[in-house]
Amino acid sequence: MRTLVVAGARPNFMKVAPIIACLGGSEHEVVLVHTGQHYDDLMSDTFFRDLGMPAPDHYLGVGSASHAAQTARVMESFEPVLLSVRPDWVVVVGDVNSTLACALVAAKLREELGCGIAHVEAGLRSRDWRMPEEVNRVLTDRLSNLLLVPSRDASANLRAEGIEEERIAFAGNVMVDTLLAQLPRARTLDTQERLGVTRGAYALVTLHRPSNVDEPHSLGSILEALAEVAKEMPVVFPVHPRTRMRTVEFGLQWALERLVTIEPLGYHEMLCMTDGAATVLTDSGGLQEETTVLGVPCVTLREQTERPITVQAGTNRLAPWPLEVEGIRSAVRAALQSGRQAVGSCAPEGWDGRAAHRIVRELRSRTPVRVAPLVAQGFDSR
Ligand code: UD1
């Protein structure tokens, strides 16, 4: 069996690493395609090194562009690769532009090549169609034969959209496989010392969603709130390239002065910092999940989350919307009061380090002849 695995952007790499490791073996050939959506060392290569991943077999080098141009570039460069590799399965993960672009190419060639499409992290829904990721998620799910869900609520979302039961399989959260495997190593690092902060006594921030950072008022309010929090405890802020660019464009550099701003961190250093934080403020989906497993209180700077299980079962809370200085501060106070939980104590079902095994078991048991039919009542994914 031959499986083509796609990765494109930072949050993909920790999801594909355990799948590739688990797929490895003499009877199973793995071909890794990196689209190059993220390309800086700190956004890409460092994760390959940290996670001991093999170099990609194909690097498409698409780079940054508008949504349409980036998606189109991935599609154009992926098509010849798919035609030459002719895999049994195409595995796409998450909800970035590369995920949708490759699923779309594979869907058009599925009959010709006889391959199936598997979507890892299927079924998450924010129900906010202004988010590019929501568009990517829903369409990728429609295009995929096998929908590997990270939590039971995601299966319910898919059923409610009329997706047939036989296309849905419970996988659990594959990112947690990487987290649990790498946590001991992350805990040996001295990142806090290097940054001049003390374990358990700082807030960690990440921010990159277009809805938060592409508009001067919302970016300004969030940065002002962070400056207020920084009066009470150090605030460490690894700044995403998009956010760095916008801060300069909007003349908001002054608001960063009280914060410990640093370049994006590699996987182990970021895990070390998350694990040691008193609280995390973020608009990232991955960090909502990671803090849930680590038991670290998290304040999510979004109107809603496609990962409600991190609020119901985990340590996550949404800051009051719309984001304003006082609302963010009070959410941070509540998070700090709630305190830290033991690692794994709030982890939802299947966030246990075994998700890649369940994914590979599904791929092996269904390929190639038992791929589920695509036609559902009223929802023909073709
Ligand atoms: C993308 C994903 C988002 C994910 C995020 C994680 C989509 C629609 N969005 O958003 O879901 O949460 O990645 O980081 O796929 N840039 C660099 N170096 C890089 C990559 C990007 O400097 O290696 C800069 C470029 O100026 C680029 C901007 O960051 O225009 C945004 O990058 P892009 O990949 O378009 O979107 P992200 O905001 O990173």
Boltz pocket constraint, residues with backbone or C-beta under 6 A from the ligand:
constraints:
  - pocket:
      binder: B
      contacts: [[A, 9], [A, 10], [A, 11], [A, 37], [A, 38], [A, 39], [A, 40], [A, 43], [A, 44], [A, 64], [A, 65], [A, 95], [A, 96], [A, 97], [A, 98], [A, 132], [A, 133], [A, 208], [A, 240], [A, 241], [A, 242], [A, 245]]
      max_distance: 6.0
